[in-house]
Amino acid sequence: MTLRQDADQIYKNTLKKLQPTQIVKKEVDARIQSLKHFNNIYPIAFGKAAIPMIDGITSLNNIYAKPIVVTNTNKKPELIDADLYVSSHPTPNQKSIIGAEAVINYIKKSNEDDLVLFLISGGGSSILSLPPEGIDLKDKIYLTKLLLESGCDINELNIVRKHISLIKGGRLAEISRPSKVLSLIISDVINNDISSIASGPTAPDKSTFSDASKIIQKYNLFNQLPLSIKEYLEQGKAGELQDTPKIISDTENCIICSNETFQKELSNTAINLGYKTFIVEENYVGEAKFEAKKLFRYMNETISAQKDKKIAIISGGETVVKIKGDGKGGRNQEFSLSFLSEYTQIRKNIDWLLLSVGTDGIDGPTDASGGIIDSNSVNKYVSTNLDIDRYLDNNDSYSFLDKIDSLYKTGPTGTNVADVQIILLDNHQ
């Protein structure tokens, strides 16, 4: 097989093995005896993986009424009859609020003998949204847009989100009282900080209104904020508003899949195809075009130190893109294009490939999930005389990769554990 075929097989086999329905089912089945003790279980799934996650609870027989599912796709659950609310990502819309209100109304019917079961996945911060009274949705959308374009990381973004919300930062767990709460979580956050995944709706929150304000100041956004959000943050800093809960009782948060899990499975699959495999310890969370060059250096160092014919290098993270141009692309596409710009430093006697991909199947506002770069990409690039630096400066990685047949497309995958990179090397020496 070609390196492209190997990379495609490694990635898609891992997606299949870590499919959310099976992960949730395995976890629920392991807990089934303890779950039988509750009078009723109130399942709520939200995030990009909500639909396959809700289909994993088929072994439960004490579900109250119809579970609630809030996600960004209108594909219905196949195994569970649920009320579906189709919301929006990466910015919320009115249906994000309708979905949040439906969740609150549902769990308010529970009591101390019941369990509220949250199935949480990445994207939940936008998909389930409920701003405080006095803050219009359009103001929160604008705030999200400013933060996404600022270059702040996901943890910083979610600290601000948690303090402009009635459900994030542990508040959803508080609303669930007096019921017990169990959250099964697919993590799209690299350090698996439960308080950051989907903005931590069922997790204690250490951050404060002051922390949120410092992030706004760090990226020079204060003067661009809508007046309603400025005033709300100032009230919070002054202690006039109740901050997010720092301690939450009767709540268990359990991560059932993560970027680290995904990397390990990618490695196992590559080993089965005959590759000597290395997992990069560093997570790539900085600016995409610079992080790509760091991974390129790691690859060259690995090539120099190893004599094995077939090598796979697995890495992951969630990079950011600073928007300076008006082009089209996503962080994985920009990562791939920047990696390609270093191609002259690769030894001539090696076949090589880089796949950088968003595990949710959606990389930026495009139909691609990432980029796939190899010697074929180089040959097409050289023959076109395209100015790679100009495309990078214009954040137009999609257009460049499209011209050299190096976009990678899967469509929405039904999961979300941030981004992964697969490098495959075939040494002819």
ZAFIGU-41716 format. One record per residue (C-alpha): x, y, z. Coordinates in Angstrom, 1 decimal. Layout:
# residues N
x_y_z
X_Y_Z
...
This chain:
# residues 429
x_y_z
0.0_0.0_0.0
1.0_3.6_-0.4
1.8_5.9_2.6
-1.5_7.7_1.9
-3.4_4.4_2.0
-1.6_3.5_5.3
-2.3_6.8_6.9
-6.0_6.7_5.9
-6.3_3.1_7.3
-4.5_4.0_10.5
-6.7_7.1_11.1
-10.1_5.6_10.1
-9.6_2.3_11.9
-8.9_4.3_15.1
-12.0_6.4_14.5
-14.0_3.2_14.2
-12.5_1.6_17.3
-13.1_4.7_19.5
-16.6_5.3_18.2
-18.6_7.1_21.0
-21.5_4.7_21.1
-19.2_1.8_22.0
-17.2_3.8_24.5
-20.3_5.0_26.4
-21.9_1.5_26.2
-18.7_-0.1_27.7
-18.7_2.5_30.6
-22.4_2.2_31.3
-22.3_-1.6_31.3
-19.4_-1.5_33.7
-21.5_0.6_36.1
-24.9_-1.1_35.5
-25.3_-2.6_39.0
-24.9_0.8_40.7
-27.1_2.5_38.1
-30.0_0.2_38.9
-30.3_1.7_42.4
-31.7_5.0_41.1
-35.5_5.4_40.7
-35.0_7.3_37.5
-32.1_8.3_35.3
-32.3_11.5_33.3
-29.9_11.3_30.4
-28.8_14.5_28.6
-26.3_14.5_25.8
-24.8_17.6_24.3
-21.8_18.4_22.1
-20.6_17.2_18.7
-20.7_13.6_19.8
-24.1_13.8_21.5
-26.0_11.5_19.1
-23.6_8.5_19.1
-23.1_9.0_22.8
-26.8_8.8_23.6
-27.0_5.6_21.6
-24.6_4.0_24.1
-27.1_3.9_27.0
-29.4_1.1_25.6
-28.7_-1.2_28.6
-30.4_1.3_31.0
-34.0_0.4_31.8
-34.9_3.2_34.3
-34.7_6.2_31.9
-37.1_8.9_32.7
-39.3_10.0_29.7
-37.3_11.0_26.6
-33.7_12.0_27.0
-32.6_15.3_25.7
-30.0_15.6_22.9
-28.5_19.0_21.9
-26.0_18.9_19.0
-25.1_20.6_15.7
-26.4_18.0_13.3
-29.9_16.9_12.5
-29.1_13.2_12.2
-31.3_11.4_14.8
-30.2_8.8_17.3
-30.6_5.3_15.9
-31.1_3.3_19.2
-32.6_5.7_21.7
-35.9_7.7_21.3
-34.9_11.2_22.4
-35.9_14.9_22.0
-33.4_16.4_19.6
-32.4_20.0_19.5
-30.2_21.1_16.6
-27.9_23.9_17.7
-24.8_25.7_16.4
-21.0_25.6_16.5
-18.5_27.3_16.9
-20.8_30.2_17.8
-24.2_29.7_19.6
-27.6_30.6_18.1
-31.1_30.9_19.4
-31.5_27.1_19.4
-28.5_26.9_21.7
-30.7_28.7_24.3
-33.8_26.7_23.5
-31.8_23.5_24.0
-30.4_24.8_27.3
-33.8_25.7_28.6
-35.2_22.3_27.6
-32.3_20.6_29.5
-33.1_22.7_32.6
-36.8_21.9_32.5
-36.1_18.2_32.1
-33.7_17.9_35.0
-35.8_20.0_37.3
-38.3_17.0_37.4
-35.6_14.8_39.1
-35.3_14.4_42.8
-32.9_13.0_45.4
-33.5_9.4_44.5
-32.6_10.0_40.8
-29.5_10.4_38.7
-28.9_13.0_36.1
-26.6_11.5_33.5
-24.7_14.0_31.3
-23.0_12.8_28.2
-20.7_15.6_27.3
-18.4_16.2_24.3
-16.5_19.0_22.7
-18.4_21.8_21.2
-20.7_21.9_24.1
-19.8_25.5_25.0
-21.5_26.8_21.9
-24.1_24.1_21.4
-25.6_24.5_24.8
-25.7_28.2_25.7
-27.6_30.4_28.2
-26.4_33.9_28.7
-27.4_35.9_31.8
-30.4_38.2_31.7
-29.4_41.5_30.1
-26.9_40.0_27.7
-28.3_39.5_24.2
-27.3_36.4_22.3
-25.8_38.6_19.6
-23.4_40.1_22.2
-22.3_36.7_23.3
-21.8_35.6_19.7
-19.7_38.7_19.1
-17.6_38.0_22.2
-17.0_34.4_21.0
-15.9_35.7_17.6
-13.5_38.2_19.2
-11.9_35.4_21.3
-11.7_32.9_18.5
-9.8_35.4_16.3
-7.6_36.7_19.1
-5.4_33.6_19.2
-6.3_32.7_22.8
-6.2_29.1_23.7
-9.2_26.9_24.5
-8.8_27.1_28.3
-8.7_30.9_28.1
-11.7_31.0_25.8
-13.7_28.8_28.2
-12.8_30.8_31.3
-14.5_33.8_29.7
-17.4_31.7_28.5
-18.0_30.3_32.0
-18.4_33.8_33.4
-21.0_34.9_30.8
-23.3_32.0_31.3
-26.0_30.6_33.6
-25.1_26.9_33.0
-21.3_26.7_32.5
-18.6_26.4_35.2
-20.4_23.9_37.3
-23.8_25.7_37.3
-25.6_22.9_35.5
-24.6_20.4_38.2
-26.0_22.9_40.8
-29.3_23.1_38.9
-29.5_19.3_39.0
-29.7_19.2_42.9
-30.8_17.3_44.8
-30.2_14.5_42.3
-26.9_12.8_42.0
-24.9_13.7_38.9
-22.7_11.5_36.7
-21.0_13.0_33.7
-19.3_10.8_31.1
-17.0_13.0_29.0
-15.2_12.8_25.7
-12.5_15.3_26.1
-11.5_17.7_23.3
-9.2_19.6_25.7
-5.5_18.6_25.6
-4.8_18.6_29.3
-8.1_17.0_30.1
-9.1_19.8_32.4
-12.7_18.8_33.2
-13.5_22.4_34.2
-12.7_23.4_30.6
-14.3_20.7_28.5
-17.6_22.2_27.2
-16.8_25.0_29.7
-17.1_22.6_32.6
-20.9_22.6_33.2
-20.7_20.0_35.9
-17.2_20.6_37.3
-16.0_22.9_40.1
-14.4_26.0_38.7
-11.3_27.6_40.1
-11.4_30.6_37.8
-13.0_33.9_38.7
-14.5_36.9_37.1
-11.1_38.6_37.6
-9.5_35.8_35.6
-12.0_36.3_32.8
-11.3_40.1_32.8
-7.5_39.5_32.7
-7.9_37.4_29.6
-9.9_40.1_27.9
-7.2_42.6_28.8
-4.4_40.2_27.7
-5.7_40.2_24.1
-6.7_43.9_24.1
-10.4_43.1_23.6
-12.0_45.3_26.3
-12.8_48.3_24.2
-14.4_46.0_21.5
-16.8_44.3_23.9
-20.5_45.1_23.9
-21.5_47.3_26.8
-23.7_44.6_28.3
-20.7_42.2_28.7
-18.4_45.0_29.9
-20.8_45.9_32.7
-21.5_42.2_33.6
-17.8_41.5_34.0
-17.2_44.6_36.0
-20.1_43.7_38.3
-18.6_40.2_38.7
-15.1_41.6_39.6
-16.7_43.9_42.2
-18.4_40.9_43.9
-21.9_42.0_43.0
-22.6_38.7_41.2
-22.2_35.1_42.5
-19.1_33.5_41.0
-18.9_29.9_39.6
-19.1_27.2_42.3
-15.7_26.1_43.7
-17.0_22.9_45.4
-19.8_20.6_44.0
-21.1_17.6_46.0
-22.7_14.4_44.7
-21.2_14.8_41.3
-18.8_12.5_39.4
-17.0_13.5_36.3
-15.4_10.7_34.3
-13.4_11.1_31.1
-14.0_8.1_28.8
-12.0_9.2_25.8
-9.3_11.8_25.0
-6.6_12.9_22.6
-4.1_10.8_24.5
-6.4_7.8_24.2
-6.7_8.4_20.4
-2.9_8.8_20.0
-2.3_5.5_21.7
-4.7_3.7_19.5
-3.2_5.3_16.4
0.2_4.0_17.5
-1.2_0.5_18.1
-2.8_0.5_14.6
0.5_1.7_13.0
2.4_-1.0_14.8
0.1_-3.6_13.4
1.0_-2.3_9.9
4.7_-2.8_10.6
5.8_0.6_11.7
8.1_1.4_14.5
6.1_4.0_16.3
6.9_7.1_18.4
4.4_9.2_20.3
5.6_12.8_20.7
5.4_13.8_24.4
4.8_17.5_23.5
1.3_18.7_22.7
1.0_21.2_19.9
-1.1_24.0_21.2
0.6_27.1_19.9
0.2_28.9_16.6
-0.2_26.3_13.9
2.4_27.5_11.4
5.1_27.6_14.1
4.1_24.3_15.8
4.3_22.6_12.4
8.0_23.6_12.1
8.6_22.1_15.6
7.1_18.8_14.5
9.2_18.9_11.3
12.4_19.3_13.4
11.3_16.4_15.6
10.8_14.3_12.5
14.2_15.1_11.1
15.8_14.2_14.5
14.0_10.9_14.6
15.1_10.1_11.0
18.7_10.7_12.0
18.6_8.6_15.1
16.7_5.5_13.7
17.7_2.8_11.2
14.3_1.2_10.9
12.8_1.2_7.5
9.2_2.1_8.4
8.6_4.7_11.1
5.4_6.3_12.4
5.4_9.5_14.5
2.1_10.2_16.3
1.3_13.6_17.9
-1.7_15.7_18.9
-2.9_18.9_20.3
-5.1_21.8_19.4
-3.2_24.7_17.7
-4.5_28.2_17.1
-4.5_30.4_14.0
-4.0_34.1_14.2
-6.3_35.6_11.5
-4.4_38.2_9.5
-5.7_37.5_6.0
-9.1_36.9_4.3
-8.3_33.4_3.0
-10.0_30.1_3.7
-8.7_27.3_5.9
-8.4_25.7_9.3
-5.7_25.1_11.9
-4.9_21.6_10.5
-4.7_22.9_7.0
-2.4_25.7_8.0
-0.3_23.3_10.0
0.0_21.0_6.9
0.9_23.9_4.6
3.6_25.2_7.0
5.0_21.7_7.3
5.2_21.5_3.5
7.2_24.8_3.4
10.1_22.9_5.0
10.2_20.1_2.5
13.7_20.8_1.1
15.2_19.8_4.4
13.9_16.1_4.1
16.4_13.5_2.9
15.9_12.5_-0.7
15.9_8.8_-0.1
12.9_8.8_2.2
9.2_8.5_1.3
7.3_10.6_3.8
3.8_11.8_4.7
2.1_14.1_7.2
-1.6_13.9_8.0
-2.9_16.7_10.3
-6.6_16.3_11.1
-9.4_17.5_13.3
-11.0_14.4_14.8
-14.5_15.9_14.5
-14.0_16.0_10.7
-14.4_19.8_10.5
-11.4_22.0_10.3
-12.3_25.6_10.4
-15.2_26.9_8.3
-14.5_24.4_5.5
-15.5_21.0_4.2
-12.0_19.5_4.9
-11.0_17.8_8.1
-7.3_18.7_7.6
-4.4_18.3_5.2
-2.3_15.4_3.9
1.2_16.2_2.6
3.7_13.9_0.9
6.1_13.8_-2.0
3.2_14.0_-4.5
2.2_17.3_-2.8
5.8_18.6_-3.3
5.8_17.7_-7.0
2.5_19.5_-7.6
3.6_22.5_-5.6
6.9_22.8_-7.4
5.1_22.5_-10.8
2.7_25.3_-10.0
5.2_28.0_-8.8
2.7_29.0_-6.0
4.0_31.4_-3.4
3.5_29.3_-0.2
4.4_32.2_2.2
1.8_34.4_0.6
-0.9_31.8_1.1
0.2_31.3_4.7
0.2_35.1_5.4
-3.3_35.3_3.9
-4.6_32.3_6.0
-5.5_30.7_2.7
-4.3_27.1_3.3
-7.5_25.5_1.9
-7.0_27.1_-1.6
-3.3_26.1_-1.7
-3.9_22.5_-0.6
-6.8_22.1_-3.0
-4.6_23.1_-5.9
-2.1_20.3_-5.0
-4.6_17.6_-4.1
-3.7_17.6_-0.4
-7.0_18.3_1.4
-8.1_15.5_3.6
-11.9_15.1_3.9
-13.9_12.7_6.1
-17.1_14.6_6.8
-18.4_14.9_10.4
-17.1_11.9_12.4
-19.4_11.9_15.4
-16.5_12.4_17.9
-14.2_15.2_19.0
-10.9_14.7_20.8
-9.1_17.7_19.3
-6.4_17.2_16.6
-3.9_14.5_15.7
-0.9_14.3_13.4
0.4_11.1_11.8
3.9_11.1_10.1
4.8_8.0_8.1
8.4_7.5_6.9
9.7_4.8_4.6
13.5_4.7_4.5
15.0_3.3_1.4
18.5_2.9_2.8
